[in-house]
Amino acid sequence: MLDSSQQPAYNPELPGKGVSCKTIFDCTVPWHMKDEFKRAEFMEVDPRPFAPQLFDKAQGGAHG
């Protein structure tokens, strides 16, 4: 377990010991080999459904 606090005794929302979400990214590239690595392409995503308050002009959001 990466984080020993990830257990129901500390967080009753967790269904079991060690149940959590962790992501580790290794973003290192040997400089002399950088031309052999290709940056991952990501799908375009519309963020409005996930954070409508940021795009709501009536609320004076970031783009309003």
Distance bins in CASP14 RR format, pairs under 12 A and 6 or more apart:
PFRMAT RR
TARGET T0000
AUTHOR 0000-0000-0000
RMODE 2
METHOD distances of the structure
MODEL  1
1 7 1 0 0 1 0 0 0 0 0 0 0
1 10 0 0 0 0 0 1 0 0 0 0 0
1 14 0 0 0 0 0 1 0 0 0 0 0
1 16 0 0 0 0 0 1 0 0 0 0 0
1 17 1 0 0 1 0 0 0 0 0 0 0
1 18 1 0 1 0 0 0 0 0 0 0 0
1 19 0 0 0 0 1 0 0 0 0 0 0
1 20 0 0 0 0 1 0 0 0 0 0 0
1 22 0 0 0 0 1 0 0 0 0 0 0
2 18 0 0 0 0 1 0 0 0 0 0 0
2 19 0 0 0 0 0 1 0 0 0 0 0
2 20 0 0 0 0 1 0 0 0 0 0 0
2 21 0 0 0 0 0 1 0 0 0 0 0
2 22 1 0 1 0 0 0 0 0 0 0 0
2 23 0 0 0 0 0 1 0 0 0 0 0
2 24 0 0 0 0 1 0 0 0 0 0 0
3 10 0 0 0 0 1 0 0 0 0 0 0
3 11 0 0 0 0 0 1 0 0 0 0 0
3 14 0 0 0 0 0 1 0 0 0 0 0
3 17 0 0 0 0 0 1 0 0 0 0 0
3 18 1 0 0 1 0 0 0 0 0 0 0
3 19 0 0 0 0 0 1 0 0 0 0 0
3 20 1 0 0 1 0 0 0 0 0 0 0
3 21 0 0 0 0 0 1 0 0 0 0 0
3 22 1 0 0 1 0 0 0 0 0 0 0
4 10 0 0 0 0 1 0 0 0 0 0 0
4 11 0 0 0 0 0 1 0 0 0 0 0
4 17 0 0 0 0 1 0 0 0 0 0 0
4 18 0 0 0 0 1 0 0 0 0 0 0
4 20 0 0 0 0 0 1 0 0 0 0 0
5 11 1 0 0 1 0 0 0 0 0 0 0
5 14 0 0 0 0 1 0 0 0 0 0 0
5 17 0 0 0 0 0 1 0 0 0 0 0
5 18 0 0 0 0 1 0 0 0 0 0 0
5 20 0 0 0 0 1 0 0 0 0 0 0
6 13 0 0 0 0 0 1 0 0 0 0 0
6 14 1 0 0 1 0 0 0 0 0 0 0
6 15 0 0 0 0 0 1 0 0 0 0 0
6 16 0 0 0 0 1 0 0 0 0 0 0
6 17 1 0 0 1 0 0 0 0 0 0 0
6 18 1 0 1 0 0 0 0 0 0 0 0
6 19 1 0 0 1 0 0 0 0 0 0 0
6 20 1 0 1 0 0 0 0 0 0 0 0
6 21 0 0 0 0 1 0 0 0 0 0 0
6 22 0 0 0 0 1 0 0 0 0 0 0
7 13 0 0 0 0 0 1 0 0 0 0 0
7 14 1 0 0 1 0 0 0 0 0 0 0
7 15 0 0 0 0 0 1 0 0 0 0 0
7 16 1 0 0 1 0 0 0 0 0 0 0
7 17 1 0 1 0 0 0 0 0 0 0 0
7 18 1 0 1 0 0 0 0 0 0 0 0
7 19 0 0 0 0 1 0 0 0 0 0 0
7 20 0 0 0 0 1 0 0 0 0 0 0
8 14 1 0 1 0 0 0 0 0 0 0 0
8 15 1 0 0 1 0 0 0 0 0 0 0
8 16 1 0 1 0 0 0 0 0 0 0 0
8 17 1 0 0 1 0 0 0 0 0 0 0
8 18 0 0 0 0 1 0 0 0 0 0 0
8 19 0 0 0 0 1 0 0 0 0 0 0
8 20 0 0 0 0 0 1 0 0 0 0 0
9 16 0 0 0 0 1 0 0 0 0 0 0
9 17 0 0 0 0 1 0 0 0 0 0 0
9 18 0 0 0 0 0 1 0 0 0 0 0
10 16 0 0 0 0 0 1 0 0 0 0 0
10 17 0 0 0 0 0 1 0 0 0 0 0
10 18 0 0 0 0 0 1 0 0 0 0 0
10 19 0 0 0 0 0 1 0 0 0 0 0
10 20 0 0 0 0 0 1 0 0 0 0 0
11 17 0 0 0 0 0 1 0 0 0 0 0
11 18 0 0 0 0 0 1 0 0 0 0 0
11 19 0 0 0 0 1 0 0 0 0 0 0
11 20 0 0 0 0 1 0 0 0 0 0 0
13 19 0 0 0 0 1 0 0 0 0 0 0
13 20 0 0 0 0 0 1 0 0 0 0 0
14 20 1 0 0 1 0 0 0 0 0 0 0
14 21 0 0 0 0 0 1 0 0 0 0 0
25 40 0 0 0 0 0 1 0 0 0 0 0
26 37 0 0 0 0 0 1 0 0 0 0 0
27 37 0 0 0 0 0 1 0 0 0 0 0
27 39 0 0 0 0 0 1 0 0 0 0 0
27 40 0 0 0 0 0 1 0 0 0 0 0
28 34 0 0 0 0 0 1 0 0 0 0 0
28 37 0 0 0 0 0 1 0 0 0 0 0
29 35 0 0 0 0 1 0 0 0 0 0 0
29 36 0 0 0 0 1 0 0 0 0 0 0
29 37 1 0 1 0 0 0 0 0 0 0 0
29 38 0 0 0 0 0 1 0 0 0 0 0
29 39 0 0 0 0 0 1 0 0 0 0 0
30 36 0 0 0 0 1 0 0 0 0 0 0
30 37 0 0 0 0 1 0 0 0 0 0 0
31 37 0 0 0 0 0 1 0 0 0 0 0
45 51 0 0 0 0 0 1 0 0 0 0 0
46 52 0 0 0 0 0 1 0 0 0 0 0
46 55 0 0 0 0 1 0 0 0 0 0 0
47 53 0 0 0 0 0 1 0 0 0 0 0
47 54 1 0 0 1 0 0 0 0 0 0 0
47 55 1 0 0 1 0 0 0 0 0 0 0
47 62 0 0 0 0 0 1 0 0 0 0 0
47 63 0 0 0 0 0 1 0 0 0 0 0
48 54 0 0 0 0 1 0 0 0 0 0 0
48 55 1 0 1 0 0 0 0 0 0 0 0
48 56 0 0 0 0 1 0 0 0 0 0 0
48 57 0 0 0 0 0 1 0 0 0 0 0
48 61 0 0 0 0 0 1 0 0 0 0 0
48 62 0 0 0 0 0 1 0 0 0 0 0
48 63 0 0 0 0 1 0 0 0 0 0 0
49 55 0 0 0 0 1 0 0 0 0 0 0
51 59 0 0 0 0 0 1 0 0 0 0 0
51 61 0 0 0 0 1 0 0 0 0 0 0
51 62 0 0 0 0 1 0 0 0 0 0 0
51 63 0 0 0 0 0 1 0 0 0 0 0
52 58 0 0 0 0 0 1 0 0 0 0 0
52 59 0 0 0 0 1 0 0 0 0 0 0
52 61 0 0 0 0 1 0 0 0 0 0 0
52 62 0 0 0 0 0 1 0 0 0 0 0
52 63 0 0 0 0 0 1 0 0 0 0 0
53 59 1 0 1 0 0 0 0 0 0 0 0
53 60 0 0 0 0 1 0 0 0 0 0 0
53 61 1 0 0 1 0 0 0 0 0 0 0
53 62 0 0 0 0 1 0 0 0 0 0 0
53 63 0 0 0 0 0 1 0 0 0 0 0
53 64 0 0 0 0 0 1 0 0 0 0 0
54 60 0 0 0 0 1 0 0 0 0 0 0
54 61 1 0 1 0 0 0 0 0 0 0 0
54 62 1 0 1 0 0 0 0 0 0 0 0
54 63 1 0 0 1 0 0 0 0 0 0 0
54 64 0 0 0 0 1 0 0 0 0 0 0
55 61 1 0 0 1 0 0 0 0 0 0 0
55 62 1 0 0 1 0 0 0 0 0 0 0
55 63 1 0 1 0 0 0 0 0 0 0 0
55 64 1 0 0 1 0 0 0 0 0 0 0
56 62 0 0 0 0 1 0 0 0 0 0 0
56 63 0 0 0 0 1 0 0 0 0 0 0
56 64 1 0 0 1 0 0 0 0 0 0 0
57 63 1 0 0 1 0 0 0 0 0 0 0
57 64 1 0 1 0 0 0 0 0 0 0 0
58 64 0 0 0 0 1 0 0 0 0 0 0
END
